[in-house]
Amino acid sequence: TVDLHAQIHFGDASYFRYFDEDAAFSSRYDRILYELVVEEKFLARSETAPSLRRLIPMDGSSLNPIAPTRSDRSTASQYGLQCQVDG
């Protein structure tokens, strides 16, 4: 069985906590796969599984490809919500 869960970019903090907590979400599945669309330069091959790629940690000197814009944060705030990566 495969369950698909749509992820949104703005939401209530409890929405994002549900997907981050092992007891509520992760423990229910054998594997969890996340999709991310970014340029290849922001990815590195996994050392343990070369067919997988991981987001390269940002060192602060370059633009984070998944950081919400000021406009995104403003929109979320207007509705009492937060951006997904800020949770």
C-alpha positions as CSV (number, residue, x, y, z in Angstrom):
1,T,0.0,0.0,0.0
2,V,1.2,3.5,-0.8
3,D,-0.2,6.6,0.9
4,L,0.3,10.0,-0.7
5,H,0.3,13.1,1.5
6,A,0.2,16.4,-0.1
7,Q,2.4,19.0,1.5
8,I,1.6,22.7,1.5
9,H,3.9,25.6,2.0
10,F,1.7,27.6,4.5
11,G,-0.1,26.1,7.4
12,D,-0.8,26.0,11.1
13,A,2.2,24.9,13.2
14,S,0.3,21.7,14.3
15,Y,0.0,20.7,10.6
16,F,3.8,20.6,10.2
17,R,4.4,19.0,13.7
18,Y,2.1,16.1,12.6
19,F,4.5,15.2,9.8
20,D,7.6,15.7,11.9
21,E,6.6,13.6,15.0
22,D,7.5,9.9,14.9
23,A,4.5,8.8,17.1
24,A,1.9,10.7,14.9
25,F,3.2,10.0,11.4
26,S,6.6,8.4,10.8
27,S,6.1,5.3,13.0
28,R,3.1,4.3,10.8
29,Y,5.3,3.7,7.7
30,D,8.2,1.5,6.7
31,R,9.6,4.3,4.5
32,I,8.9,7.9,3.9
33,L,10.0,9.6,0.7
34,Y,9.9,13.4,0.2
35,E,9.9,15.2,-3.2
36,L,11.9,18.4,-3.7
37,V,12.4,20.3,-6.9
38,V,15.7,22.3,-6.9
39,E,18.7,22.8,-9.2
40,E,21.2,20.0,-9.3
41,K,23.9,22.2,-7.8
42,F,22.1,22.2,-4.5
43,L,22.2,18.4,-4.2
44,A,24.8,15.8,-3.2
45,R,24.8,12.0,-3.7
46,S,24.1,10.0,-0.5
47,E,27.2,8.2,0.7
48,T,25.1,5.2,1.8
49,A,22.7,5.1,-1.2
50,P,24.3,6.6,-4.3
51,S,21.0,6.6,-6.2
52,L,19.7,9.1,-3.7
53,R,20.5,12.8,-3.4
54,R,20.4,15.0,-0.4
55,L,20.1,18.7,-0.1
56,I,23.5,20.3,0.6
57,P,23.5,22.1,3.9
58,M,23.8,25.9,3.4
59,D,26.8,27.6,5.0
60,G,25.1,31.0,5.2
61,S,27.1,32.6,2.4
62,S,24.7,31.3,-0.4
63,L,21.0,31.5,-1.1
64,N,19.0,28.7,0.4
65,P,16.9,27.2,-2.4
66,I,14.0,26.2,-0.2
67,A,13.9,29.3,2.1
68,P,10.6,31.2,1.9
69,T,10.7,34.7,0.5
70,R,9.8,37.7,2.5
71,S,6.5,37.8,0.6
72,D,5.8,34.2,1.5
73,R,6.3,34.9,5.2
74,S,4.2,38.0,5.0
75,T,1.3,36.1,3.3
76,A,1.5,33.3,5.9
77,S,1.6,35.8,8.7
78,Q,-1.5,37.7,7.5
79,Y,-3.5,34.5,8.0
80,G,-1.9,33.5,11.3
81,L,0.1,30.7,9.6
82,Q,3.8,29.9,9.1
83,C,5.9,28.7,6.2
84,Q,6.7,25.0,6.1
85,V,10.5,25.4,6.6
86,D,10.0,27.9,9.5
87,G,8.2,25.3,11.6
